[in-house]
Amino acid sequence: MPQIRSGGPRPRKSLGQHFLRDTGVLADIAAAVRVPPGGIILEIGAGTGQLTEFLLERGVPVVAIELEGRLLAHLRDRFGDNPLLTLVQADARDVDPGDLVGGRPFAVAGNLPYFAANPIIRHFLEAEAKPTEMVVMVQREVGRELAAPPGQMSLLAISVQVYAEAEHLFDVRPEAFDPPPAVVSSVVRLTLRPRPLVAPERNAAFFELVARTFRNPRKQIHNALGQGVWLPKGGAEEALAAAGIDPMRRAETLTIPEWLALLDATDSIRARA
């Protein structure tokens, strides 16, 4: 039986709040965070401080972000003036991590709200001050999508794996939360690459190509590309041949290097048109 820890403000249904209470799961998340040497932990959505407490037991500084005022007040009462803890009221979707970490390397941890998980993850991956890794809890279907292998890649998977290697760590059952959500959750680790797979100057063109082609994900790639991206007549077939991609494949089967090769090919064809 899981050990459930209660106490603190009640979750608000109107905000989609589900507070993680299972101490075993909390301990596992905290233990999974690999803090860089001389670094800190940036916690997203501290809530009632259940995970915060386990993170502080690591003995490294924790900067905890919480948006809701009543929860922030509870956190101040709960932890007092703990010298390892800094509390920040902010929205993780638009906060600048560099303003919070003071130039120190950092890892991210958090139980992300389901409705905001994707924009939060993308925001931190694309920030100028990037974490070394993110250990976050998301809806299980999202977690599987983030860590999808080649052959099952979605637009979301590509947008994350350009920046990080994604790994599914473990699932979390609904009864670990108060109140229990209607879905199973997953904890995933995103380990930031030394450099993104797509150069910054090509980022916009790359994601435009991928997004437009994924508008018709179930079509064969020659049809999806031809319908989603402007190319001269016969350009889709020519681009796929130049990139060495079988035109009968589907978008979800392409690897990131193949998308880059396709971008080169489409750019070359457009330049001649």
Rosetta blueprint (number, residue, H / E / L):
1 M L
2 P L
3 Q L
4 I E
5 R L
6 S L
7 G L
8 G L
9 P L
10 R L
11 P L
12 R L
13 K H
14 S H
15 L H
16 G L
17 Q L
18 H L
19 F E
20 L E
21 R L
22 D E
23 T H
24 G H
25 V H
26 L H
27 A H
28 D H
29 I H
30 A H
31 A H
32 A H
33 V L
34 R L
35 V L
36 P L
37 P L
38 G L
39 G L
40 I E
41 I E
42 L E
43 E E
44 I E
45 G L
46 A L
47 G L
48 T L
49 G L
50 Q H
51 L H
52 T H
53 E H
54 F H
55 L H
56 L H
57 E L
58 R L
59 G L
60 V L
61 P L
62 V E
63 V E
64 A E
65 I E
66 E E
67 L L
68 E L
69 G H
70 R H
71 L H
72 L H
73 A H
74 H H
75 L H
76 R H
77 D H
78 R H
79 F H
80 G L
81 D L
82 N L
83 P L
84 L L
85 L E
86 T E
87 L E
88 V E
89 Q E
90 A L
91 D L
92 A L
93 R L
94 D L
95 V L
96 D L
97 P H
98 G H
99 D H
100 L H
101 V H
102 G L
103 G L
104 R L
105 P L
106 F E
107 A E
108 V E
109 A E
110 G E
111 N E
112 L L
113 P L
114 Y H
115 F H
116 A H
117 A H
118 N H
119 P H
120 I H
121 I H
122 R H
123 H H
124 F H
125 L H
126 E H
127 A L
128 E L
129 A L
130 K L
131 P L
132 T L
133 E E
134 M E
135 V E
136 V E
137 M E
138 V E
139 Q E
140 R H
141 E H
142 V H
143 G H
144 R H
145 E H
146 L H
147 A L
148 A L
149 P L
150 P L
151 G L
152 Q L
153 M L
154 S L
155 L H
156 L H
157 A H
158 I H
159 S H
160 V H
161 Q H
162 V L
163 Y L
164 A E
165 E E
166 A E
167 E E
168 H E
169 L E
170 F E
171 D E
172 V E
173 R L
174 P H
175 E H
176 A H
177 F E
178 D E
179 P L
180 P L
181 P L
182 A L
183 V L
184 V L
185 S E
186 S E
187 V E
188 V E
189 R E
190 L E
191 T E
192 L E
193 R L
194 P L
195 R L
196 P L
197 L L
198 V L
199 A L
200 P H
201 E H
202 R H
203 N H
204 A H
205 A H
206 F H
207 F H
208 E H
209 L H
210 V H
211 A H
212 R H
213 T H
214 F L
215 R L
216 N L
217 P L
218 R L
219 K L
220 Q E
221 I H
222 H H
223 N H
224 A H
225 L H
226 G H
227 Q H
228 G H
229 V L
230 W L
231 L L
232 P L
233 K L
234 G L
235 G H
236 A H
237 E H
238 E H
239 A H
240 L H
241 A H
242 A H
243 A H
244 G L
245 I L
246 D L
247 P L
248 M L
249 R L
250 R E
251 A H
252 E H
253 T H
254 L L
255 T L
256 I H
257 P H
258 E H
259 W H
260 L H
261 A H
262 L H
263 L H
264 D H
265 A H
266 T H
267 D H
268 S H
269 I H
270 R H
271 A H
272 R H
273 A L
